[in-house]
Structure formats: C-alpha cells, structure tokens
Amino acid sequence: MSRPPRLSLAVVLIPIGFVAPCPVAEALAPLSPAEQAAFNSSVHEYIGCEGCHEPDRTDRLPRKAIPNTCGDPCHPDPLNEYTASVHREGEAPGAVCTDCHGVHGITPVRRPDSRAYRSLVCGTCHPGPKAHFDRGPHFAGMEKTGAPACASCHGNHRVQRPTIALVEPACLQCHPRNSAAFGMGQQVKARFSGLRDTLAMADSAIARAGALGINAKRPEQTFRDARAGFTRARLVWHGLQADEIEVEADRAASTAQKAIAQVLERLESRRLRRFGLGIAWVVILANIVLLYRKKTQVDRM
C-alpha cells in the first residue's frame, strides 16, 4: 500500500492565512512613510511592488523603460498613442508616464487629487503657454465646467507639434463655424500662415546667398530673431488676446522681411562690386594697350 504524498509546510500553511514574503519587495529600498501611504491609497496598490519591479530588475526603473513598463500589459492603448507623440521622439523621451501621473501615489485622473487632473500638470514643463492660458477666456470657462485644460485642444497621450490646423477640430467642439470665437481663430490662422510663408522666403533667400558664397551671418541672426518672434506669437495665442497676437505676429513678420532685405542688399552689393571690377579691368587693359603703344613708339625713335 503506497503512502500519500507529503505536503510541504508552505502548502499546509497557505490555506490558513500564511502569505509568503515577496522577494521583489524585500529587494527594494523601503518607501518613506508618506510615499508608502500614497501607494496604499493608489490605483496600483492591489498589484504590489512586483507589478512594476520585475525580479530581475528590482532597482529604480530606468526612465526610458517606464512607458513600456506601464503599457505592457496594463495600458496598451495609451502606450500606442504615446509612442506616436512628440513626448516620445528621440532616444531619450521628453516626458514619460510618471511625469504626468506621478510615481507611487497614482490616482484616477478624474479625481481632483490626481497629479494629471484636468491636464493642468502640463504647465510644469510648459510654463509659458500655461501663463498665457491662465490670463485668457479658456481658463475661466474650463474652470467653470471642469473640462481638461491643455488636453482639450492638444490631446493627452498622442500629443503632436501644435499648429492651428491641428487643433481646429477641437475648436469646433465648442465654437460653431459662424461664431465670433471661431472667426477670430480663422483670422489668426491666416496671419500665422502668412508669417510662415515670409519665414520660408527669408530662409530660402539666406540659403541662396550661402550657395553664392556671400557672407550671410547678419541675415541669419535676423532670421533667428524672426523665428523667436513667431514662437512668442504662438505663446501669446494661448491667451486668445487678439491685439497681443497681432502685435507679436506683425513684429515677427517685419523682422523676417528685414532678413530678406539684408540678403538682397548683399546681392546688390556683390553685383555692383562685380560691375565695378569689370570697369577696373577695362581700365587696366586700356592702360596696358596705351603703355604698349607708347613703348612701341619709343622703340621706333
């Protein structure tokens, strides 16, 4: 008669409430009391340390590994959107999940205590746009309705480089095409489009000058000033103050036109120098001919 298999001590104890220690948690440095309390009340409390810290990687997670750690397998859709965003460009990501959502104390984004609540956290990395936004009409309206701030126009995970054409569909969600607010946006769109064309002309003129071997350092600096002016105009756009946008856009356009004028001035100077050089060669050749004739006359005497 064979004996029944012997049960190990762990198998015997598990049914009566024994919980084996987590090797991952034991390998990690302990959290501070405040951070531990935040983790205990977070959405991740039920998955424990091992949910993010794998047994073979129990130290601090590398920054570039955080998106895949969060996305696979728990949040695949946000990961796919984030991968196509400007925040993920390059080898070193500009922003990762923990920058917006926090680390251990992550709470649902709909809760006011969430770090990502209403996407106001964007101002941490983009203080300029946030400062202008806070002075504009969108701030008061979104504060009243509780709508996301930056994410209402730019999206949350699939953030792209901003253009008015890109955010225009978001405008239509709140402003009908025949509204004054949408019309103002169309005016700014046309102004910015013209400014881009002027900048492109300046850039092309400078490139042409360089190809001809003309020193274009001064026009290049002026062009950089124009580009910086366009950036300021786009920052002011967040405040939706039409007069301020117009001032900055006109100033940038004037600076770009100045860069074009500087290039044309150098081209004209080169043309005149070549014309003057041609005249000088004619005079030199004429003198040579006269000297030759004079020498001939002297030799015959």
C-alpha positions in Angstrom: 0.0 0.0 0.0 1.6 3.3 -1.1 1.8 6.3 1.1 0.0 9.5 0.2 2.4 12.3 -0.9 3.8 14.5 1.9 2.7 18.1 1.9 5.3 20.8 2.3 5.0 23.3 5.2 4.2 26.1 2.8 1.2 24.2 1.3 -0.1 23.4 4.7 0.2 26.9 5.9 -1.2 28.8 2.9 -4.8 27.8 3.4 -4.8 29.1 7.0 -3.7 32.6 6.0 0.1 32.4 5.6 1.4 34.8 2.9 4.9 34.2 1.7 7.1 37.4 1.5 7.5 39.0 -1.9 11.2 38.7 -3.0 10.8 41.8 -5.1 9.5 43.9 -2.2 12.3 42.6 0.0 14.9 43.6 -2.6 13.7 47.2 -2.9 14.6 50.1 -0.6 11.7 50.9 1.7 9.5 53.9 0.8 9.1 56.8 3.0 6.1 56.8 5.3 4.3 59.4 3.2 5.1 57.7 -0.1 4.0 54.3 1.3 0.7 55.8 2.5 0.2 57.3 -1.0 0.9 54.0 -2.6 -1.5 52.2 -0.3 -4.3 54.5 -1.4 -3.3 54.5 -5.1 -4.8 52.5 -8.0 -1.8 50.3 -8.1 -2.0 49.2 -4.5 -3.6 45.9 -5.5 -0.7 44.9 -7.9 2.0 45.4 -5.3 5.7 46.3 -6.0 6.1 43.3 -8.3 3.6 44.8 -10.7 6.2 47.2 -12.0 9.5 46.0 -10.5 10.4 42.7 -12.1 12.5 40.1 -10.2 15.5 40.7 -12.4 15.2 44.5 -12.2 14.4 45.5 -8.7 16.3 48.8 -8.6 14.9 52.1 -9.7 13.3 51.8 -13.1 15.3 53.5 -16.0 13.4 56.5 -17.3 13.2 55.2 -20.8 11.8 51.9 -19.6 8.8 53.4 -17.8 6.4 53.7 -20.8 6.8 50.0 -21.7 6.5 49.0 -18.1 3.2 50.9 -17.7 1.9 49.9 -21.2 2.7 46.2 -21.3 0.4 44.6 -20.4 -1.8 47.0 -18.4 -2.2 50.2 -20.6 -1.6 49.2 -24.2 -3.8 51.8 -25.9 -2.2 54.8 -24.1 1.2 53.3 -24.9 0.4 53.1 -28.6 -0.8 56.7 -28.6 2.2 57.9 -26.6 4.6 56.2 -28.9 3.4 58.4 -31.8 3.6 61.6 -29.8 6.2 64.3 -29.6 6.9 63.3 -26.0 8.4 60.1 -27.2 10.6 61.4 -30.0 14.3 60.5 -29.9 16.3 58.1 -27.8 15.6 59.9 -24.5 11.8 60.6 -24.1 10.8 64.2 -23.3 8.1 63.1 -20.9 7.1 59.7 -19.5 4.0 58.4 -17.7 5.3 59.2 -14.2 5.9 62.9 -15.1 2.2 63.4 -15.6 0.6 60.7 -13.4 3.0 60.5 -10.5 5.1 57.6 -9.3 3.6 55.7 -6.3 0.6 57.8 -5.5 -1.2 57.5 -8.8 -5.0 58.2 -8.5 -7.7 58.3 -11.2 -7.4 61.4 -13.4 -11.0 62.4 -12.7 -10.2 62.9 -9.0 -9.0 66.4 -8.0 -6.1 64.9 -6.0 -4.7 63.3 -9.2 -1.5 64.8 -10.5 -2.9 64.7 -14.0 -6.3 66.2 -13.1 -7.6 68.3 -15.9 -4.2 68.1 -17.6 -3.0 71.2 -15.6 0.2 69.3 -15.0 1.3 70.3 -18.5 2.2 73.7 -17.1 5.1 72.1 -15.2 7.1 71.7 -18.4 5.3 74.4 -20.4 5.1 77.4 -18.1 4.9 79.9 -20.9 1.8 78.6 -22.6 0.2 78.0 -19.2 0.8 81.6 -18.0 -0.9 83.0 -21.1 -3.7 80.4 -20.9 -4.4 81.5 -17.3 -5.0 85.1 -18.5 -7.4 84.1 -21.3 -11.1 83.2 -21.6 -10.5 79.5 -21.9 -9.2 79.4 -18.3 -12.4 80.8 -16.8 -14.6 78.7 -19.0 -12.8 75.4 -18.3 -12.5 76.2 -14.6 -16.3 76.6 -14.5 -17.1 73.4 -16.5 -14.2 71.3 -15.1 -13.0 70.5 -18.6 -9.4 69.4 -19.2 -7.2 72.4 -19.9 -4.4 71.6 -22.3 -5.7 68.2 -23.3 -9.0 69.7 -24.6 -7.0 71.1 -27.5 -3.8 69.1 -27.7 -5.0 65.7 -26.6 -3.4 63.7 -23.8 -1.2 60.8 -24.9 -0.9 61.4 -28.7 0.3 65.0 -28.4 1.6 66.4 -31.7 3.6 69.5 -32.6 1.0 72.2 -32.4 -0.5 74.0 -35.4 -3.8 75.8 -35.6 -4.9 73.4 -38.3 -4.2 70.5 -35.9 -6.3 71.9 -33.1 -9.1 73.4 -35.3 -11.3 70.3 -34.9 -11.1 70.9 -31.1 -12.3 74.5 -31.6 -15.4 73.2 -33.4 -16.4 71.1 -30.5 -17.2 74.3 -28.5 -17.5 77.1 -31.2 -19.7 76.9 -34.3 -18.2 78.0 -37.6 -20.4 81.1 -37.6 -19.3 82.2 -34.1 -17.1 85.2 -33.4 -14.7 83.0 -31.4 -14.2 80.6 -34.4 -13.8 83.6 -36.8 -11.1 85.0 -34.6 -9.3 81.7 -34.8 -9.5 81.7 -38.5 -8.0 85.2 -38.6 -5.1 84.1 -36.5 -4.7 81.0 -38.7 -4.4 83.2 -41.8 -2.0 85.6 -40.1 0.2 82.7 -39.0 0.1 81.1 -42.4 1.3 84.3 -44.0 4.1 84.6 -41.4 5.2 81.1 -42.1 5.4 81.9 -45.8 7.5 85.0 -45.1 9.8 83.0 -42.9 10.2 80.4 -45.6 11.1 83.1 -48.1 13.7 84.5 -45.8 15.2 81.1 -45.2 15.3 80.4 -48.9 17.0 83.8 -49.6 19.6 83.1 -47.0 20.3 79.6 -48.4 20.7 81.2 -51.9 23.2 83.7 -50.6 25.2 81.0 -48.9 25.3 79.0 -52.1 26.8 82.0 -53.9 29.4 82.4 -51.2 28.0 85.6 -49.8 28.5 86.2 -46.1 25.0 86.0 -44.6 25.8 86.0 -40.9 23.8 89.1 -40.2 20.7 88.0 -42.1 20.9 84.6 -40.4 20.8 86.3 -37.0 17.9 88.5 -38.1 16.1 85.3 -39.3 16.7 83.6 -35.9 15.1 86.7 -34.2 12.1 86.3 -36.5 11.7 82.7 -35.6 11.9 83.6 -32.0 9.2 86.2 -32.6 6.9 83.6 -34.2 7.4 81.4 -31.1 6.4 84.4 -28.9 3.3 84.9 -31.1 2.3 81.3 -30.6 2.8 81.6 -26.8 0.5 84.6 -26.7 -2.1 82.7 -28.8 -2.8 80.6 -25.6 -4.3 83.7 -24.0 -6.6 84.4 -27.0 -5.9 88.2 -26.8 -6.3 89.2 -30.5 -4.4 92.5 -30.1 -1.4 90.9 -28.4 -1.3 88.1 -31.0 -1.4 90.7 -33.8 1.5 92.8 -32.3 3.8 89.8 -31.9 2.9 88.3 -35.4 3.5 91.6 -37.1 6.8 92.1 -35.3 8.0 88.7 -36.4 6.9 89.3 -40.0 8.7 92.6 -40.1 11.9 91.0 -38.7 11.6 88.3 -41.4 11.2 90.9 -44.1 14.3 92.7 -42.7 16.3 89.5 -43.1 15.2 89.3 -46.8 16.2 92.9 -47.3 19.6 92.3 -45.8 20.2 89.4 -48.3 19.0 91.5 -51.2 21.4 94.3 -50.1 24.3 91.9 -50.1 23.3 90.5 -53.5 23.1 94.1 -54.9 26.4 95.0 -53.3 28.0 91.9 -54.9 26.5 92.9 -58.3 27.9 96.4 -58.0 31.2 95.1 -56.9 31.4 92.8 -60.0 30.3 95.7 -62.2 33.0 97.9 -60.7 35.5 95.1 -61.0 34.7 94.8 -64.7 35.2 98.5 -65.3 38.5 98.3 -63.4 39.7 95.5 -65.7 38.7 97.6 -68.8 40.7 100.5 -67.5 43.7 98.2 -66.7 43.6 96.7 -70.2 43.3 100.1 -71.8 46.3 101.2 -69.8 48.2 98.2 -70.9 47.4 98.9 -74.5 48.4 102.5 -74.2 51.7 101.5 -72.5 52.4 99.0 -75.2 51.8 101.6 -77.9 53.9 104.1 -76.0 56.7 101.5 -75.7 56.4 100.8 -79.5 56.7 104.4 -80.3 59.8 104.8 -78.0 61.4 101.8 -79.6 61.0 103.3 -83.1 62.7 106.6 -82.2 
